[in-house]
Amino acid sequence: MTTPDPVRIKLLCLDVDGVMTDGSVLLDDVGTETKRFFVRDGTAIRMWQRAGGEVAIITGRRGAAVRNRAAELGVVHVHDGVGRKGDVFEELLEKLQLDASEAAMVGDDLPDLPILTRCGYPVAVRDAAPEVIDVACHVTVAPGGRGAVREVVERLLKARGAWEASVKFYADQT
């Protein structure tokens, strides 16, 4: 693997449970699943997109909550119910005509390893499995579902020199 270079990243891949959420699966009495997403992670995803970055959600669980949140955020590359995340990652790279070194992955558990070991910028959330932390070039201070995605986007945008412009977009809306 080449030395991780956050400046090269064009595609940000995200797991959902344990990354965009705290990893809890909430089921009501009739089996309806709900998820709780952290709003600042959503703001960061929009900032990344506004700066020209692509976002892909790649998750093993299938559900309307993920698709609804992705639609809210304008994420078009949504892959839920995925059994082999590495295969989806390879298809995305081909579709977007990107090299693996131009992709980041934020993960927390073993199913994320095929992407984390192949991408150019592997990130583990603070409360990730030890095996995930071992392959990460960065481990977030924030846990999954509580600002980890925001932290990664801020890091990537700062590396590009685009953080201030991203913040200015919101500051100018007064």
For each residue, the residues with C-beta under 8 A, 3 or more apart:
1: 4 117
2: 5 101 120
3:
4: 1 120 121 122 137 138
5: 2 8 9 101 120 121
6: 9 104 121 155 156 159 160
7: 159 160
8: 5 101 102 120 121
9: 5 6 12 53 102 103 104 120 121 156
10: 52 53 54 96 98 102 103
11: 53 54 55 56 92 93 96 98 102 103 104
12: 9 45 48 53 54 55 56 103 104 106 152 153 156
13: 55 56 57 58 89 92 103 104 105 106 115 119
14: 19 20 55 56 57 58 105 106 149
15: 18 19 20 57 58 59 105 106 107 108 109 111 112
16: 19 20 21 35 57 59 61 66 80
17: 20 21 23 25 35 59 60 61 108
18: 15 21 22 23 107 108 109 125 127 128 144 145
19: 14 15 16 106 107 108 125 144 145 148 149
20: 14 15 16 17 35 37 38 41 57 69 144 145 149
21: 16 17 18 24 35 36 37 144 145
22: 18 36 143 144 145 146
23: 17 18 108 127 144 145
24: 21 36
25: 17 33 61
26: 33 34 35 36
27: 31 32 33
28: 31 32 34
29:
30:
31: 27 28
32: 27 28
33: 25 26 27 63 65
34: 26 28 65
35: 16 17 20 21 26 63 65 66 69
36: 21 22 24 26 145
37: 20 21 41 42 69 145
38: 20 41 42 145 146 147 149 150
39: 42 43
40: 43 44 147 150
41: 20 37 38 44 45 145 147 148 149 150
42: 37 38 39 45 46 69 72 73
43: 39 40 46 47 150
44: 40 41 47 48 149 150 152 153 154
45: 12 41 42 48 49 55 73 75 149 153
46: 42 43 49 50 73 74
47: 43 44 50 51 153 157 166 169
48: 12 44 45 51 53 55 153 156 157
49: 45 46 52 53 54 55 73 74
50: 46 47 166 169
51: 47 48 157 160 162 165 166
52: 10 49
53: 9 10 11 12 48 49 156
54: 10 11 12 49 77 96
55: 11 12 13 14 45 48 49 73 75 77
56: 11 12 13 14 75 77 78 79 92
57: 13 14 15 16 20 66 70 75 77 78 79 80
58: 13 14 15 79 82 85 88 89 92 115
59: 15 16 17 66 79 80 81 82
60: 17 80 81 82 83 85 111
61: 16 17 25 66 80 81
62: 66 80 81
63: 33 35 66 67 80
64: 67 68
65: 33 34 35 68 69
66: 16 35 57 59 61 62 63 69 70 78 80
67: 63 64 70 71 78 80
68: 64 65 71 72
69: 20 35 37 42 65 66 72 73
70: 57 66 67 73 75 76 78
71: 67 68 74 75
72: 42 68 69
73: 42 45 46 49 55 69 70
74: 46 49 71
75: 45 55 56 57 70 71 78
76: 70
77: 54 55 56 57 92
78: 56 57 66 67 70 75
79: 56 57 58 59 82 88
80: 16 57 59 60 61 62 63 66 67
81: 59 60 61 62
82: 58 59 60 79 85 88
83: 60
84: 87 88 114
85: 58 60 82 88 89 111 112 114 115
86: 89 90 114 115 118
87: 84 90 91
88: 58 79 82 84 85 91 92
89: 13 58 85 86 92 93 100 103 105 114 115 118 119
90: 86 87 93 94
91: 87 88 94 95
92: 11 13 56 58 77 88 89 95 96 98 103
93: 11 89 90 96 97 98 99 100 103
94: 90 91 97
95: 91 92
96: 10 11 54 92 93
97: 93 94
98: 10 11 92 93 102 103
99: 93 102 103 120
100: 89 93 103 118 119 120
101: 2 5 8 119 120
102: 8 9 10 11 98 99 120
103: 9 10 11 12 13 89 92 93 98 99 100 115 119 120 121
104: 6 9 11 12 13 119 120 121 122 123 152 156
105: 13 14 15 89 112 115 116 119 121 122 123
106: 12 13 14 15 19 123 124 125 140 148 149 152
107: 15 18 19 112 113 115 116 122 123 124 125 128 132
108: 15 17 18 19 23 112 124 125 127 128 129 132 144
109: 15 18 112 128 129 132
110: 113 129 131 132
111: 15 60 85 114
112: 15 85 105 107 108 109 115 116 132
113: 107 110 116 117 131 132 135
114: 84 85 86 89 111 117 118
115: 13 58 85 86 89 103 105 107 112 118 119 122
116: 105 107 112 113 119 122 124 132 135 136
117: 1 113 114 122 135
118: 86 89 100 114 115
119: 13 89 100 101 103 104 105 115 116 122
120: 2 4 5 8 9 99 100 101 102 103 104
121: 4 5 6 8 9 103 104 105 137 138 156
122: 4 104 105 107 115 116 117 119 135 136 137 138
123: 104 105 106 107 136 137 138 139 140 152
124: 106 107 108 116 128 132 133 135 136 138 139 140
125: 18 19 106 107 108 128 139 140 142 143 144 148
126: 139 140 141 142 143 144 148
127: 18 23 108 143 144
128: 18 107 108 109 124 125 132 133 136 139 144
129: 108 109 110 132 133
130: 133 134
131: 110 113 134 135
132: 107 108 109 110 112 113 116 124 128 129 135 136
133: 124 128 129 130 136 139
134: 130 131
135: 113 116 117 122 124 131 132
136: 116 122 123 124 128 132 133 139
137: 4 121 122 123
138: 4 121 122 123 124 152 155
139: 123 124 125 126 128 133 136
140: 106 123 124 125 126 143 147 148 151 152
141: 126 151
142: 125 126 146 147 148 150 151
143: 22 125 126 127 140 146 148
144: 18 19 20 21 22 23 108 125 126 127 128 148
145: 18 19 20 21 22 23 36 37 38 41 148
146: 22 38 142 143
147: 38 40 41 140 142 150 151
148: 19 41 106 125 126 140 142 143 144 145 151 152
149: 14 19 20 38 41 44 45 106 152 153
150: 38 40 41 43 44 142 147 153 154
151: 140 141 142 147 148 154 155
152: 12 44 104 106 123 138 140 148 149 155 156
153: 12 44 45 47 48 149 150 156 157
154: 44 150 151 157 158 163
155: 6 138 151 152 158 159
156: 6 9 12 48 53 104 121 152 153 159 160
157: 47 48 51 153 154 160 162 163 166
158: 154 155 161 162 163
159: 6 7 155 156
160: 6 7 51 156 157 163
161: 158 164
162: 51 157 158 165 166
163: 154 157 158 160 166 167
164: 161 167 168
165: 51 162 168 169
166: 47 50 51 157 162 163 169 170
167: 163 164 170 171
168: 164 165 171 172
169: 47 50 165 166 172 173
170: 166 167 173
171: 167 168 174
172: 168 169
173: 169 170
174: 171
